[in-house]
Amino acid sequence: MLSTGGSPFGVAATPDGRYGFAAVLGGGNGGSVIDVFRMAKTASGRPALVRSIPVAGQPLGETITPDGKYLLAADGNGAVVISVARAESGAASAVLGTLAAPSGTGPGALSASAIEVATSRDGRYAFVTLEYDQRAAVFNLADAVSRGFGSTDYFGSIPLGQAAVGLAVSPDGRWLYATSEVAAPAQHPVGIRAPAGHPVGIRAPAGRSGSTLSAGQAARAGIVPGEPPGTLTLIDLQRAETDPAHSVVATVDAGCQPVRVVTAANGTQVWVTARASDDVLCFAAALLVTDPSHALVAVVRVGEAPVGLTAVRDGTLIVVADSDRFSAPGAHADLTVVNVADALDGRPAIVGDIPAGLFPRDMTAAPNGTVLVSNFSSGQLETVDTVTIP
C-alpha cells in the first residue's frame, strides 16, 4: 500500500511493465496530478514514486496506447494526453494537450463527465465515455499528436445508455465494449438467457445455501428487484472510426448497474461488474455477435459493490475490486479472486479474498504479474503479486 496524498482513480502500466501511473485527485496542493511509479521490484516489493505531473481538471480513468507512447486520462469532455517517455524521464512538457468534445448547451453539446478511456489497437483513435451524456466521444488521436490539438480532433459520438462508464477493446481490435448503468429507451437491449441446461456459477450471499443458478434463474442473474437493468453494448470499432453514430452492433442486459468491462482468454470472454447486485458476469464474445440473448455464460457472486476488474494468469483468474463504496452494513472492501474454469463449469468459483483499502476502484495488470489497484477513499495505490495467488 503506497500513500498517494490524494484520491487515486485511474491506473495504468506501460506495456514493458517498467512504469505505472495513477490519476490522483487532490494530490498536488489540492489540484490533480498524474503520479509516475517505477515498477521495478525493490527489496520491499514496492513500486517507487518518481514524480507527480500536475494536470488541469479532474483526470479519472486511464489507458496507455498499445505502442506505449501515450498515456490518456479521461478529463472534462475528453482526455488529457501525456507523453509516456517524457513522464518517465522527467522531461518538460509531458502533457501534450487535451482532447475535447463540444461543450455548452447547443445541439450536440456535451457535459464535462468524461470517466473512462480506451484507444484503438493501432493507437489512432481514442474513445471516452461521457457518463452523463449517454454516449462515448470519438477522437482522432493520431491527428491531434501530429498536427496539434483542436476542435477537429472530435469526430462524433457513439450512442449508449444512462451513466455510460466502462470501456474495453478486443485484443484483435475489431470490437469496442461499453457498459451503461441503466438502459436508455433507444437501446432496446436483448434480455440475457443462459444456454439450456447450462448452470451459471455464483457464490451464494452470506446466510444462503447453494452455489449455482439454474438456466431459468440465470435469466434474472444480476438483477435487483425494482431496479432497471444496465447494458453491455457491442460496437464495431472500425465503423466507430468512420460513422460512430451508427456503430452499435448489439446491446444486451448486463445486470444491475454494470460499471466496468474487460476482455479475457484472447478476447473470447467479456467480463462485466454489476455493482448493485454484487455479481460479475461473463459473456461469450462470439455469441454477442451471433446470438446475443444466449451470450451470458457465467455469473459469479462476489463481494459488496464490485467495480474494477482485470484478468490475470493468462486469463485463468479474474481479480475483482469489491468497493463497498456505499458502506453497506456488515460489508467491507476487498479483492475477490475468481477461478474462470470453475465459473464456466457452474462450480463454486471463488479462490479467496485479498485485503484492500477503502473503495478500491480501478485496476490494471502489468506484464510482470503485478496488479495496480486504486483505493480511492483511503488514498492508496495497492500492488498485488498475482503470481503467488494459490
Number of C-alpha atoms within 10 A of each C-alpha: 17 15 14 25 16 22 22 34 28 30 28 27 28 23 18 11 17 17 22 23 28 30 31 31 24 17 21 18 10 10 15 24 26 27 22 24 21 19 22 14 13 10 5 6 12 17 22 16 17 14 16 21 19 18 20 12 15 24 28 28 30 28 23 25 21 15 12 16 15 25 25 31 33 30 28 24 23 33 29 25 23 24 20 22 14 16 25 18 11 15 10 9 12 20 19 15 17 25 28 25 28 18 14 10 9 8 8 13 13 24 18 21 22 30 30 30 28 26 26 24 18 11 18 16 23 27 29 34 32 30 23 17 22 21 24 29 27 29 27 21 25 15 15 22 19 8 10 14 19 14 12 14 23 20 18 22 27 21 22 30 28 22 25 34 30 28 26 23 22 21 16 10 16 14 22 23 25 29 33 30 28 24 26 17 9 9 16 13 22 17 18 21 20 24 16 10 9 17 24 29 27 26 22 16 14 6 5 8 9 11 18 24 23 16 18 15 13 23 19 18 30 27 22 15 10 6 13 15 25 29 33 34 24 21 24 19 25 16 16 23 21 13 16 21 17 14 20 21 14 19 27 25 30 34 33 26 32 34 28 30 26 23 23 22 14 11 18 14 21 24 26 31 34 32 27 21 23 26 29 30 25 26 23 20 23 14 16 22 15 11 13 23 19 20 24 29 26 27 31 32 26 29 25 25 27 34 30 27 27 24 22 22 12 11 17 14 22 23 24 29 32 30 30 23 19 10 14 11 7 6 14 19 25 23 25 22 24 24 19 23 13 20 24 19 16 22 19 21 25 21 16 13 18 14 13 25 22 21 26 31 27 27 29 24 26 20 14 16 16 20 22 26 30 33 28 24 17 18 25 25 26 21 21 20 13 17 11 7 12 6
